[in-house]
Amino acid sequence: MRTLAMILAGGSSPALSILTAERAEPSIPFGGKYRIIDFSLSNLINSDIFNVAVLTQYMPRSLNDHIGNGKPWDLDRAMGGVRLLQPYVSGEGEPGAWQRGTADAVRFNLDYIAEQHVDTVLVLAGDHIYKMDYRPLLHFHESTAADCTIAVRSVSPYETHRFGMVGADSNGRVTRFEEKPRRTVSRMASMGIYVFKAAALTNWLTGPGAGDVDFGRHVVPGMLKAGQAMSAYSYDGYWIDAGTVQAYWEANMALLAETPALDLYDPDWVIHTRSEQLAPVFTGPEALIDGSLLCDGCRVFGRVVRSIIGPGAVVEAGAEVSDSIIMNNALIGPGARVERAIIDKRAVVGEGSIVGWSDDNTPNRAMPNHLNTGLTLIGKRAKVPAGKRIGRNVVIHPRVQESNYPPDEVASGETL
């Protein structure tokens, strides 16, 4: 069965706040050295699928630089390999080609699907964190002769509003699909992983579904209503949609458990990435490290507890970092304190500053659209002045410089 994998990697993901201000969600660092898209790419090559298209749109440069010619994933091939497909306008005066959703992005590239002469199209999200062998899914799809197969997994009834919920009979035939319902009796959620017969997908997107924008909201319900054969493939392994700041932080912190649910050390299922050539980790004589991940090139002279320190990051003497994610080449200055925070790449926390500050007299005000659990975000290349106190549920936008800060502390729930 000839298969083309298409990874949807063009979303802006506003629920991730400033983490996607200058990059697409799939290129956000994860677990220190990885990017989120590494999981989809690695799953593919570990499943012996080497014909891959990555559909980009929003802020693609970081993603393009990371994937390059695909060599870290053994996808630098003359036949197959990885191709980065981006929107374009083909002629003067032609309307813009900005894609309105997941199905619209695939429709825009139907000519590419036709050129590949494949039987099956495997549609994946580029922003999910999981390890999955796609071969049993593809075999199941072939055995059921379905036009579309949806990968599903059981979720808590408190989470059903976040997903497309699937109902199926005892033979695995889909009988019902509800996109992010307020209430439902279904407990099987769509993972955003679809297998289509190539002809069925093309015929739908150019025919009855010519106006469909999104797979979950339009294509799947439409095909089901039209009577096309659809199957549900159940998956019970680890899988996370890190589409919110809290979910992203929790997924990173889960790696620090004594027995993490996501095993990054499995030699039989390696997660590949593009690694920089950096020196080994260095810890100073006064350093104290407990329950943390340290990446190549980082230097720790202070105290790090339950945190992830990214490649090239520096924690200076006297500094304390706890329950936090410190990304590539960030600097935590001498005597600074960082608690329950995400510090983006090349950000600087000045000497003696406190990020995640709170006391009994300071209300922990939330930013209801993004932050309400006490996390604080410091954007890419932003600089926190020396001695500054930054409250919880605060967002500091990328590249904000010291001169932009108010003279007193930045209170909880504020943004700069």
C-alpha positions, 0 to 999 in steps of 0.5 A, spaced: 500 500 500 503 506 497 502 511 502 503 519 503 503 522 509 501 529 510 503 533 516 499 539 518 503 544 521 501 551 519 496 553 525 497 559 529 495 556 536 493 563 539 492 559 546 499 558 546 500 565 547 507 568 546 510 561 545 507 562 538 508 569 537 514 568 532 513 561 530 508 555 528 506 551 534 510 544 531 516 548 532 516 550 539 521 546 543 519 540 547 523 536 553 529 541 552 532 538 545 526 536 541 521 540 537 514 538 537 514 536 530 519 531 531 514 526 534 510 526 528 516 525 523 520 520 528 513 516 528 513 516 520 520 513 519 520 508 525 513 506 521 517 505 515 513 511 511 518 515 508 514 519 503 512 525 507 509 532 506 509 538 511 504 543 510 506 550 513 503 557 513 503 561 519 510 563 521 514 557 517 521 560 518 523 556 524 520 550 522 523 550 515 530 551 518 529 545 523 526 540 518 531 542 512 532 537 507 530 532 513 537 528 514 536 527 521 530 523 520 533 519 514 528 523 509 533 526 505 531 522 499 531 523 491 525 518 491 520 520 497 523 524 503 520 530 506 517 536 502 515 543 505 509 545 502 507 552 503 501 557 500 503 561 494 500 565 488 501 562 482 499 568 477 498 576 477 492 578 480 490 571 482 486 571 489 491 570 495 492 563 497 491 563 505 489 557 507 483 557 512 483 550 515 486 543 515 482 541 509 483 547 505 490 546 506 490 539 503 485 541 498 490 546 496 495 541 495 491 535 491 495 536 485 501 534 489 497 528 492 496 526 484 503 526 483 505 521 488 501 516 485 499 513 492 493 509 494 492 512 501 493 519 505 495 519 512 493 526 515 497 527 521 497 533 526 504 536 527 503 539 534 501 532 538 506 529 542 506 521 542 509 515 540 505 511 535 507 505 530 502 507 524 503 500 520 497 497 524 493 503 523 494 502 516 493 495 516 486 496 519 484 501 514 486 496 508 482 491 512 476 495 513 476 497 506 473 504 509 474 511 505 476 514 512 479 511 518 479 515 524 484 514 530 481 515 537 483 514 544 479 514 550 478 521 554 475 523 561 468 526 560 471 532 563 475 533 556 470 531 551 469 539 549 476 539 547 475 534 542 471 531 536 468 525 539 466 519 535 461 513 536 462 506 533 459 500 533 462 493 535 465 492 528 469 499 529 464 502 524 463 510 525 456 511 527 456 518 530 461 524 530 461 530 534 466 536 534 467 539 541 460 537 544 458 541 550 455 534 552 456 527 549 455 520 551 461 518 547 468 517 550 472 516 544 476 522 542 479 523 535 486 524 535 486 528 529 489 522 525 486 520 519 487 515 513 484 516 507 483 512 500 487 517 496 481 517 491 476 518 496 479 524 499 480 527 492 473 526 490 470 529 496 474 535 497 473 537 489 466 535 489 461 534 495 466 537 500 469 543 495 467 548 501 469 544 507 475 548 511 476 543 517 477 536 517 473 535 524 468 540 523 466 539 516 469 533 512 468 527 517 461 529 519 460 531 511 462 524 509 459 520 515 452 524 513 453 522 505 454 514 507 461 513 506 464 508 509 468 510 516 472 506 521 475 508 528 481 505 530 483 505 537 489 507 540 491 506 548 498 509 548 501 516 550 498 522 546 498 529 548 495 535 544 499 540 547 495 546 544 494 550 551 500 553 555 498 549 561 497 542 557 504 544 554 507 545 561 504 539 564 507 535 558 514 537 559 513 536 567 511 529 566 518 528 563 521 529 570 517 523 573 521 517 576 517 513 571 515 518 565 509 516 561 513 518 555 519 514 554 524 518 550 530 513 552 527 507 548 532 505 543 527 501 539 523 507 538 528 513 537 525 520 537 530 524 532 531 531 532 536 536 529 541 537 534 546 543 535 553 541 536 554 544 543 559 542 549 557 537 554 553 540 560 557 543 565 555 544 573 559 549 577 562 547 584 556 550 588 550 547 583 544 543 586 540 539 581 534 535 583 529 531 578 531 535 572 533 535 565 539 538 563 541 539 555 547 539 551 551 546 552 547 548 558 551 551 564 548 551 571 552 554 577 545 555 581 540 551 584 535 547 579 529 543 581 524 539 577 525 543 571 528 543 564 534 547 562 535 547 554 541 547 550 546 552 551 542 555 557 545 558 563 543 559 570 548 563 574 551 562 581 545 564 586 540 563 582 534 558 583 529 555 578 524 551 580 518 547 576 520 551 570 522 550 562 528 554 560 529 554 553 535 554 548 540 559 550 536 563 555 540 566 561 538 566 568 542 572 572 546 571 579 541 571 584 535 571 580 529 566 582 524 563 577 518 559 579 513 556 575 515 559 568 516 558 561 523 562 559 523 562 551 529 562 547 535 567 548 531 571 554 535 574 559 532 574 567 536 580 570 540 579 576 536 579 583 530 578 579 524 574 581 519 571 575 513 568 578 513 572 584 507 572 589 505 573 596 499 573 601 498 580 600 498 580 592 492 577 588 494 572 583 490 575 578 489 570 571 489 572 564 483 568 563 484 567 555 491 564 556 494 563 563 490 562 570 494 557 573 500 561 576 504 560 570 508 566 567 511 567 560 517 570 558 518 571 550 523 570 546 529 575 546 525 579 552 530 582 557 527 582 565 531 588 568 535 586 574 532 586 581 525 586 577 519 582 580 514 579 575 508 576 578 504 570 576 500 569 570 504 574 567 506 575 559 512 578 557 512 579 549 518 577 545 524 582 545 521 587 550 527 590 553 529 593 560 526 600 558 519 598 557 518 596 564 514 600 569 518 602 575 515 598 580 513 590 579 509 587 574 503 585 578 499 578 576 495 578 570 499 583 567 502 583 560 508 587 557 
